[in-house]
Amino acid sequence: MNLQDWSNLAQVIGALAVVISLVYVGFQIKRNTSAVRSATAQAIHNNYGDWYMNLMGDAELNRIALKGLRDFSSLDEIEKARFIQTFMAFISFSQNAFYQWREKALSPWLWDGWELLTMNLLAAPGGKGFWKERGYVFGTEYRDYVEKVIMTKKPHPEARPFGAFKIG
């Protein structure tokens, strides 16, 4: 083999190495994307789970949440403050899940479940009152989605915020 043959062979080997490298990088990106989606889903579940556990562990807060969901205007000043603090956290988690879903970091079927839970709370009479008073603080895209999609859906006939009272 002459020098030109060796050069041609080196170019072919180099081209094959680039293709193999690109396949490997693609595989790694796919694995990384999967890991990011999994971590995102876990973080969102943890946020919601912690929120529910905090409500469960505080009988007074649970009472205020149920009272507020039935009738937001019936809350006294302290109850209203606790209700708003509690539901601002929930809706903030929902907004985060929404944006993660929009960015394809959260599976659509996972978002569907969180969307239904958000709808159950915001479809309650007190949820509507809460949203009317506090919805303006959320991002425009999320706020539009809540008002045009979530709050316009008919609740499931068995929908019950916290399993307590029927809204559908």
N, C-alpha and C positions, 0 to 999 in steps of 0.2 A: 504494500500500500504506500502510496506517495503522500505528501503533506496535505494535498487538497482532499484526498479521501479521509484522512484523519480529521481534518477540519469539518467536513460534511458529517462524519459520524458524531463528532462532538456536538454539533448543532442539533442533530436529531436527539441525542441523549439529553441535551439541555432543554429542548422543547418538551420532551417527555417528563422531565423533572418538574418543569413549570406546570404542566397539566396535573401531575400527581399532587403537587403542592396546592394547587387551586381546589382540587377535590377534597384534600385534607382540610383546608381552611373552611370550605363550605360545610363539611361535616362538623367541624368545631363550632362554627357559627350556629348551626342548627341545634347542636347540643346546648350551647349557651342560651339561645332563645328559649328553649324548653325549660332550662333551669331558671331563667328570669321569670317566665310565666308561672312556674310552680311557686317560686318565692313570692311573687306578687299575690297570687291566690291565697297563699298561706297567711301573708300579712293582713290581707283584707279580712279573711275569716277570723284571725286573731283579734282585730279591731272590733268587729261585730260581737264576737264571743265575749270579749272583756266587757263590752257595753252591756250586754244582757246579764252577765254575771254581777256587775255592779248594781243593776236594778234589782236583781233577785236577792242580793245580799243586804239591801236597804229597804226595809218594809215601808218606811215613811216615803221614800222616793218612789217606790212602786205605787203607793196609794196616790201620790201626786200625779204620777204619769197617767194612771188610769182616769183620775178625775179630770185632768187636763185634756186627755184624748176625747173624753165624752163632751166636755164643755170648757173650752179654753178661757172663756170670759168669767167662769166661776172661780178661777184661782185667785187667792189673795196675793199680795205683793211678794211675799217670801216664796209661796208655792209657785208663782209664775216665774220667778227668777230661777228656781231649781228646775222647773219644767223646761224653760228655754235653754239653760245650760246643758241639760241632759239631751235634749233633742237637737241642739246645735251640733253636739258631738256625733249623734247618729247620722244627721243629714250631711255632715262633713265627711263621714266615712262613706256615705252613699255617693257623694260627689267624687271622692277619690276613686271609688270603684267604677263610676261612670267614665271618668277620664282614662282609667286603665283599660277599660273595655274598648273605648274609642281608639286608643292607641294599639289595640290588639295584644295588650299584655295580660288581659283577663279574658278567659273563654266566654263566648256568648251565652252558653248554658249556665255558667256561674252568675253572670250578670243578670240573667233572667230571674233567678231566685232572689237576688238582692233587690232588683227592681220591684218585684211583687211585694216584698216586705216593706219597702219604702212606700209603695202605693197603699198598702194596708194602713200604715200609720198616717199618711197624708190624706187619705180618703175619710178618715174618722172626722167627725165634726171639729174636734179640737185640733187635729192635724191641719185642717184647712185654715183655722184661725191662726195657728202658729205660722204657717207658710205665708199667709197674707201679711202678717206683721214682720216676719224675719227673712222671708225669701230673697229680699233685695240684696242681702249680703253675699250671696253665692255668685259664682261665675255666670256670665251671660249665657253661655252655651248650655250649661247644666240647668240653669233657671228656665230657659226656653224648653228644654226637654221635659222637665218636671211639669211645666204648665201646659204644654201642648201634647204630651204623650202620657206621662204617668197619671196626671190628675184628670185626664179625659177618659181613661179606661174605666170600664165598669168593673167594680170589684167582684171577685169570685163570690158566689152565693154563700160560701162558708167562711168568708174573710172575717176574722175576729182579731183586733189588735191585742196582742199578748194572750189570746184565747179567751178574752173576757166578755166582749159584747160584739154582736153581729153588726156589720156595716153594709153587707152586700144584699 
